Amino acid sequence: MQQPATRRRSRLIIVIALLAAVFFLAAAALYGWERFGKPEVLAIVNGESITKEDLYQEMYAQAGHETLEMLITQALILQEGRENNIEITGAEIEARLDEVIQRGFTSRDNFMDFLQAHRLKLEDIERQIRVQLTAERLLADQITVDEDEARAYFETHRDQFGQPERLKARHILVETREEAESVRAALAAGAEFAELAREKSKDSLTAGAGGNLGVINYGTDLPSWQRVLFDLDEGALSNVLESPSGFHVVEVLEKLPAEDPSFEDVEEKVYRLLREQEMQLLYPSWVDSLRAKADIKYTE
C-alpha cells in the first residue's frame, strides 16, 4: 500500500492527465468576471495586494500557450467525432470515470472531496473523458492486435497481470500512542469505526471515507505497520501500530489470496493495453493531420 504522500502524487497524476486544461479554463472565466467588477484580493503582502487577475496572468504567462494548444486539439477531436457520427454515451463516460476513481482514490466520495478541494467541476472531468473516448473510437480502425502478439506480450510480462496476496483495511491515524489506545478501546467496546475515523483520524486522504485504505498489496517494500496486518484474520482489530506519521489502529476487512492468472483470465486487459500502446504511437501524427486540414485563427 502506498504511503499517503505517494498516494497523493499518484492521484494527482491521474487527475491532471484528464484535466490539464480545466484549471486554466476556470481561471480564464474568473479573469473575465474580474474585468467587469472590483478585483478580488487573494493576499496582501506588506500592504501590497495580489488579486485573482494577478494569479490568472501569472498562470497564463507560464502555461497559457500550451493550454490553448491543448484546448484546440480537444476541439478538433470532438469536431472530428461529430463528423464521423461518433456518439459517446453517459454510461461510457461513467465507466471510464469509475476506472479513474478505482486507480487513484479510496472511494467516489473521496474523489469528489478531491475535486472540491481543488475547485474542479465534475462536468469538466467528464468532458475530458469524452475527448479521450472519442479519440480512441476514431483511431480504433487503425489499430490491430492479433492473438499471437497478445499471447507473446502476456508471457513476457506475466508478472504485470498477476496479483500478490492482498487485503482490504481501514485505519484511524492519531498523534500519540495514548490517543490510539483510547481509540482502540472505544472500537473494542463497539464504537462505529467509520464514524470514529471521520472524527479522530488525522489522515486527510482517508478520514472522509471512514478510514478506508483500499487494497494493500503484500510486498517487501511495505512499511512494517502494514506488513503486520497480513498476520491478522479478517475482521481483526490490530494493536496500536507506530509509523513515522503517527499511531494507527487498523481493522482488516477482507483478505485476498495471491493470483497467477492465465491468458484467458486477463485477455481483455492484454488486448486493451496493446491497443493503448498503438494509439500512443498513432496519436501525434493523427492530431497533426487534424490540424493540417483545420482553419485555426489566433486572435491574440
WOCORKA-V198405 format. One record per backbone hydrogen bond with DSSP energy under -0.5 kcal/mol. CO is the residue of the C=O (numbers start at 1). NH is the residue of the N-H. Records with the same first field share a line. If there is no record, write none. Layout:
BEGIN
CO: NH + NH
END
This chain:
BEGIN
3: 7
4: 8
5: 9
6: 10
7: 11
8: 12
9: 13
10: 14
11: 15
12: 16
13: 17
14: 18
15: 18 + 19
16: 20
19: 22 + 23
21: 25
22: 26
23: 27
24: 28
25: 29
26: 30
27: 31
28: 32
29: 33
30: 34
31: 35
33: 36
34: 37
39: 41
40: 52
43: 50
44: 46
45: 48
47: 49
48: 45
50: 42 + 43
51: 55
52: 56
53: 57
54: 58
55: 59
56: 60
57: 61
58: 62
59: 63
60: 64
63: 67
64: 68
65: 69
66: 70
67: 71
68: 72
69: 73
70: 74
71: 75
72: 76
73: 77
74: 78
75: 79
76: 80
77: 81
78: 82
79: 83
80: 84
81: 86
82: 85
85: 87
86: 88
87: 89
89: 93
90: 94
91: 95
92: 96
93: 97
94: 98
95: 99
96: 100
97: 101
98: 102
99: 103
100: 104
101: 105
107: 111
108: 112
109: 113
110: 114
111: 115
112: 116
113: 117
114: 118
115: 120
116: 119
121: 124 + 125
122: 126
123: 127
124: 128
125: 129
126: 130
127: 131
128: 132
129: 133
130: 134
131: 135
132: 136
133: 137
134: 138
135: 139
136: 140
137: 140
139: 142
140: 143
142: 144
146: 150
147: 151
148: 152
149: 153
150: 154
151: 155
152: 156
153: 157
155: 158
157: 160 + 161
158: 161 + 162
163: 259
165: 218
166: 256
167: 216
168: 253 + 254
169: 213 + 214
170: 251
172: 174 + 249
173: 202
174: 247
176: 180
177: 181
178: 182
179: 183
180: 184
181: 185
182: 186
183: 187
184: 188
185: 189
186: 191
187: 190
192: 196
193: 197
194: 198
195: 199
196: 200
197: 201
202: 204
203: 206 + 207
206: 209 + 211 + 212
207: 210
209: 212
211: 171
214: 169
215: 217
216: 167
219: 222
223: 226 + 227
224: 228
226: 229
227: 230
228: 231
229: 232
233: 236
236: 252
241: 248
243: 246
246: 243
247: 174
248: 241
249: 172
250: 238
251: 170 + 253
252: 235
254: 168
256: 166
259: 163
262: 266
263: 266 + 267
266: 270
267: 271
268: 272
269: 273
270: 274
271: 275
272: 276
273: 277
274: 278
275: 279
276: 280
277: 281
278: 282
279: 283
280: 284
282: 286
283: 287
284: 288
285: 289
286: 290
287: 291
288: 292
289: 293
291: 294
294: 296
295: 297
297: 299
END
